[in-house]
Amino acid sequence: MRTSARGLTTHVLLCLASLVMLYPLLWMFASSFKPNTDIFTSTGLWPRHFDFSAYPRGWSGLQVKFGQFFLNSAIISVLSVIGNVLSCSLAAFAVTRLRFPGRNIWFALMLGTMMIPYQVTLIPQYILFLNLDWVNTILPLVVPKFLAADAFFIFLLSQFIRGLPRELDEAAVMDGCGPWRIYWSVILPLCLPALGTAAIFTFIWTWDDFFGPLVYLTDVQQFTVQLGLRGFLDSSGQSDWGAMFAMAVLALLPVLAFFLFFQRTLINGIATTGLKG
């Protein structure tokens, strides 16, 4: 009886904590159906008067239809996922399976970059991309992903690969496989849980990124969803909060769908990486 009561109490507390964490999302969803005059004057979640005009107004209320922002974010996110998965897995395979001079030193330097704030390297990177004439394009947001610039994912994948038996590599070498064939035919299929974890985090972080597109994109046609949401705020006039909340709800749907669809892969990847690490 004590165990049952303790378990029931724990579940009730967890449910209450979940409601507290979900309240901002529920309030935003409810506010997308309220008139602008009722959003900050009404404390309840249930709208007193349902107003569905925020969604069509938000979709076509800016200079560019919001669908263009969704397309831009989707292109950047998909390319970032492909680049991170390929380049970081190659880098992780190199530091764990190949032997070359200074391997441990380069790996330690790579881990050290994880402790450098993004703002420290922002100005040198901006100058580099400006000299390359890449500003106001998606190249500064995508190309670094194909060059294994995210040390976190290299570390994640390398920890997973370290747990794979080296006898697999030896057997592949006896069959005449080189390093590239070992990576592609042996290591990569066994790393699917870790690759799935890297893909999910990359998609979510890229889709939700606001600072990077804000720095490198100036043309409205190139804006992502996050920059598009900022377009509904007017510091000198009246902001359209209802349209912004409506588009924010739609912006959450791809992330939520991506997470729910790959939830099992994410859990397996984190669990197996932790055990093998």
Secondary structure, 3 states (H helix, E strand, C coil): CHHHHHHHHHHHHHHHHHHHHHHHHHHHHHHCCCCHHHHCCCCCCCCCCCCCCHHHHHHHCCCCCHHHHHHHHHHHHHHHHHHHHHHHHHHHHHHHHCCCCCHHHHHHHHHHHHHCCCCCCHHHHHHHHHHCCCCCCCHHHHHHHHHCCCHHHHHHHHHHHHCCCCHHHHHHHHCCCCHHHHHHHHHHHHCHHHHHHHHHHHHHHHHCCCHHHHHHCCCHHHCCHHHHHHCCCCCCCCCCHHHHHHHHHHHHHHHHHHHHHCHHHHHHHHHHHHHHC
